Amino acid sequence: MHRPELGSLVAAVPVGPQARKETRDAVAAVDDEAVRLRSAVKSRDGFFTTFFISPYSRYLARWCARRGLTPNQVTTASLVTALVAAGCAATGTRGGFVAAGLLLLFSFVLDCTDGQLARYSLQYSTLGAWLDATFDRAKEYAYYAGLALGAARGGDDVWALALGAMVLQTCRHVVDFSFNEANHDATANTSPTATLSDRLDGVGWTVWARRMIVLPIGERWAMIAVLTALTTPRVVFSALLIGCSFAALYTTAGRVLRSLTRKASRTDRAARALADLADNGALAQAAAKVLRPVARPLGGRTPYALAGAAVLLAAAAAAPLDGPLVVLAAVLYAVASGAAVARPLKGALDWLVPPALRAAEYGTVLALAARADAPGALPAAFGLVAAVAYHHYDTVYRIRGDAGAPPAWLVRALGGQEGRTLLAAVLAALLATGGGDGFPLALTALAGAVALLGLAESIRFWVSSGAPAVHDEGEPA
């Protein structure tokens, strides 16, 4: 039993004829349609969405409901619109860029409309939640690819910037997911930083400022759309990298401060979720088993992940590609990944382990492709990171829906994050120099295998499981 917030609704237990008449009059005076429209809009959303989209998208949701359209159909229409926008951007013409920006904004309107339609018409489904969560990433990253293709038509190669933007955005989300899962059911979950945040929430303007600083999807897509129409793809990606970097520093710093100043006891469920988010395969699991008796906490498990990631990224960025150093660094990284999860992830900062591993895997692929003497390596790397990121997002949605991690056979079949990283290092050592097509073709084949296997299992699970798909982004620090 609980007392809900009634808002403009009326609820009373009248005593006597006069009170009964007054209550009936009050109930009759409620505008049910207005209440439904207000309830269709999320109570907590970004500034751009709240003031520039929701004031009219709710009426579009009602229009769709009255014509029998379902939220899944609107979600699909949003995806198709974004893909058309990506195609317009790929033309590389000013008219194409203007059309791409307008279509991207309309795609976001539809993206808001599908959820409002679901709340307005009370049409909820597991498949719909999964489609909404998955399509957001597919739309944004497909648009990045379209911009990169359009820039290439104009003689400007920005694939490294596009891949960097995708890596940064995905790592930002992993920070969000890891921190939230680590503290999902923590006890004594208080800190001076959290107290300050609560105080700021009581000051109106700071609420919107803090929501905008983290560059949530509404603000991010609006910036991308406007800059696409008015500038060049290089400017779009440069602004995106600067904005997302600042947002990542802000949110991560705030969460580190919260973690260091709170006296919280992390549960076994949280530790298990963080280990699942690590996505370690057979190599790291074997290393964890061997190192479990000797691996010391070092203040938590995070130092192992950070050290392994730093060594690997340094080798990928500076060591000769045709020598053994990158491969040796990848082997050391696999051992460090095992050491990071050899003990339960219950340290204050152990929620940083999954983001560190994501940054290491994606960053290594980016660095190797950028340095490879092989045309087409960066677009192939973009496809590989997109396929792997889908698997990692799918892992997040399963955990947040209390459905557990993906099956162990899938993680092993996909190689685990350390196995894929080691394979990329080996492929670079064998094929990245000499100017041939071997390295891009190998990366493309790996991307296809990961996408095919991961997508097939994901679709099977979400269509048949009945588990709720939950995703959020843009939470203030």
Disulfide bonds with the S-S distance in Angstrom:
none
